[in-house]
């Protein structure tokens, strides 16, 4: 449903830009050599868990709740006629929750022993991306881009909480450096812009667990995972 809604919105915004291009009333113009934008928005953070182990036994699956965080950023562009480079700095908050059945390694192990892990973190975000100006006819423009994005978590704000356990005495450290690969679409009307971006996580965000938890948590737990982030933002170009 979210993917369909995004596609419909993209199509809706693309129609006036396409009409302006076909009319031929405006000559093709080059973007200024340097532009900036300030944007803010919301991001839906999903979790891809690729290595699940409890007490040395590999678990087969998990379920998750996609949760919404927020972010803002200041981005700079170096433009050529059709191509551009993009970098900047921003702050984001990412949230996600997933659930693991500790008995999923053995169908005959008995009833499900499900625990949940909830993530909440604030991050410094640095994109390093390249793109193409598809349409550049005032007052409309459309661009697509791709490239890596790096996140540096603020460890003091990071919180990983187990759900369904009492008297827990266990903490999870977060990797000091997280990165993923992005693809995105930017639509501008005058000085305003709308941006859609999807990031596929590449690096493992989990730095491991310390401490002990009462049942049903295992003594040793490995939950290596990546973050996949779908974001929508609104911004102003200057």
C-alpha positions in Angstrom: 0.0 0.0 0.0 2.8 2.5 0.9 4.6 1.7 -2.3 1.5 2.1 -4.4 0.7 5.5 -2.7 4.2 6.7 -3.4 4.0 5.7 -7.1 0.6 7.5 -7.5 2.0 10.6 -5.9 5.1 10.6 -8.1 2.9 10.2 -11.2 0.7 13.0 -10.1 3.6 15.4 -9.6 5.3 14.3 -12.9 2.3 15.2 -15.1 2.6 19.0 -14.9 6.4 18.8 -15.4 5.9 16.7 -18.5 3.3 19.1 -19.8 5.7 22.0 -19.4 8.4 20.2 -21.3 6.0 19.3 -24.2 4.7 22.9 -24.5 8.1 24.2 -25.7 7.4 27.7 -24.3 10.5 27.7 -22.2 14.0 27.0 -23.4 16.2 24.4 -21.7 18.1 26.1 -18.9 21.2 25.1 -17.0 21.0 24.8 -13.2 23.2 27.2 -11.2 26.6 25.8 -10.6 26.0 25.6 -6.8 22.6 25.2 -5.1 21.5 24.4 -1.5 18.4 23.0 0.0 17.1 22.6 3.5 14.6 19.7 3.9 12.8 17.9 6.6 10.6 14.8 6.5 9.7 11.4 7.8 11.2 8.0 7.3 9.8 4.5 7.7 12.5 2.2 9.0 12.4 -1.6 8.4 14.7 -4.2 9.6 16.4 -7.0 7.7 17.8 -9.6 10.1 20.3 -11.9 8.2 22.0 -13.7 11.1 19.7 -15.0 13.9 21.3 -17.2 16.5 20.3 -18.2 20.1 22.7 -20.3 22.2 24.4 -21.5 19.0 21.2 -22.5 17.2 20.3 -20.7 14.0 16.8 -19.3 14.0 14.6 -19.4 10.9 12.6 -16.2 10.8 11.2 -13.1 12.4 8.4 -10.6 12.0 8.6 -6.8 12.3 6.7 -3.6 12.8 7.8 -0.8 10.5 7.9 2.5 12.5 8.2 6.1 11.5 11.0 8.5 12.5 12.0 11.9 11.3 15.0 13.8 10.0 16.2 17.1 8.6 19.2 18.0 6.5 21.2 20.7 4.7 22.4 19.5 1.3 24.6 21.1 -1.3 24.7 20.4 -5.1 27.4 20.9 -7.6 25.6 21.1 -10.9 26.5 20.6 -14.5 24.1 20.9 -17.4 22.5 17.4 -16.8 24.6 15.9 -14.0 25.1 16.8 -10.3 26.9 15.8 -7.2 25.2 16.0 -3.8 26.5 16.0 -0.3 25.5 17.6 3.0 24.8 16.9 6.7 21.7 16.0 8.6 20.2 14.5 11.7 17.8 11.6 11.8 15.9 9.5 14.2 15.3 5.9 13.3 12.9 3.5 15.0 12.1 -0.2 14.4 10.8 -3.2 16.2 11.1 -6.9 15.3 10.1 -10.2 17.0 11.9 -13.5 17.1 10.6 -17.0 18.0 13.5 -18.6 19.9 12.0 -22.0 19.2 11.9 -21.5 15.4 15.2 -23.5 14.9 13.2 -26.7 15.8 9.6 -27.2 14.8 9.3 -29.8 17.6 10.8 -27.6 20.3 7.4 -26.8 21.7 5.3 -23.6 21.9 6.7 -20.3 20.6 9.1 -18.3 22.8 8.8 -14.9 21.2 10.8 -11.9 22.3 10.9 -8.5 20.6 13.7 -6.0 20.2 12.9 -2.3 19.8 15.5 0.1 18.3 15.6 3.9 18.8 18.6 6.0 17.8 19.6 9.5 16.7 22.2 9.7 14.0 24.5 12.2 12.1 23.8 11.6 8.4 26.2 12.4 5.5 25.1 11.6 1.9 27.5 11.3 -1.0 25.4 10.9 -4.1 25.4 11.6 -7.9 22.4 12.3 -10.1 20.9 13.4 -13.4 18.5 16.3 -14.1 15.8 14.6 -16.2 13.7 17.8 -16.6 14.9 21.3 -16.2 12.2 23.7 -17.5 11.1 26.5 -15.2 9.2 26.4 -13.0 9.5 22.6 -12.9 12.5 20.3 -12.6 12.9 16.6 -11.9 16.1 14.7 -10.9 17.1 11.1 -10.0 20.1 10.2 -7.9 21.9 7.3 -6.3 24.9 6.8 -4.0 26.0 5.9 -0.5 24.7 7.5 2.7 26.6 7.2 6.0 25.2 7.4 9.5 27.1 7.9 12.7 24.9 7.1 15.7 25.0 9.2 18.9 25.7 6.4 21.4 24.2 8.4 24.3 20.8 8.4 22.5 20.9 4.8 21.4 18.4 2.5 23.0 17.7 -1.2 22.3 14.9 -2.6 24.4 13.7 -6.2 24.8 9.9 -6.6 24.7 8.2 -9.3 26.7 10.9 -9.7 29.4 11.0 -8.5 33.0 13.9 -7.7 35.2 16.2 -7.5 32.1 19.8 -6.8 32.6 21.1 -6.8 29.0 22.3 -4.0 26.7 23.1 -3.9 23.0 25.9 -1.7 21.5 25.4 -0.1 18.1 28.0 -0.1 15.4 30.0 3.2 15.3 29.6 3.5 11.6 26.6 2.5 9.5 26.1 2.9 5.8 23.7 2.0 3.0 23.0 2.6 -0.7 20.3 5.0 -1.8 18.2 5.7 -4.8 16.0 8.8 -4.9 13.7 11.2 -6.9 13.5 14.9 -6.4 10.8 17.1 -7.9 11.1 20.9 -7.7 8.5 23.6 -8.4 10.2 27.0 -8.1 12.0 27.0 -4.8 10.1 24.2 -3.2 11.0 20.6 -3.5 9.6 17.1 -2.7 12.1 14.2 -2.3 11.5 10.5 -2.2 14.4 8.2 -1.2 14.9 4.5 -0.4 18.0 3.3 1.4 19.1 -0.4 1.4 21.3 -1.0 4.4 24.7 -2.7 3.8 26.5 -2.7 7.1 25.5 -4.5 10.3 24.1 -2.1 12.9 24.5 -4.5 15.9 27.7 -4.4 17.9 26.6 -7.3 20.2 24.9 -7.8 23.5 26.2 -7.7 27.0 24.6 -8.9 30.3 22.1 -11.5 31.1 18.3 -11.8 30.8 15.9 -14.1 32.6 13.9 -16.7 30.6 12.8 -16.9 27.9 15.9 -15.0 26.7 18.9 -17.2 25.7 22.3 -16.8 27.3 23.9 -16.1 24.0 22.2 -14.0 21.3 23.2 -12.8 17.9 20.8 -10.5 15.9 22.9 -9.2 13.0 20.7 -6.9 11.0 20.5 -4.0 8.5 18.2 -1.0 8.2 16.1 -0.4 5.1 14.7 3.2 5.1 12.0 4.7 2.9 11.8 8.5 3.4 9.7 11.4 2.2 10.7 15.0 2.7 9.8 18.6 1.8 12.4 21.3 1.3 13.3 24.8 0.1 16.1 25.5 -2.4 18.3 28.6 -2.2 
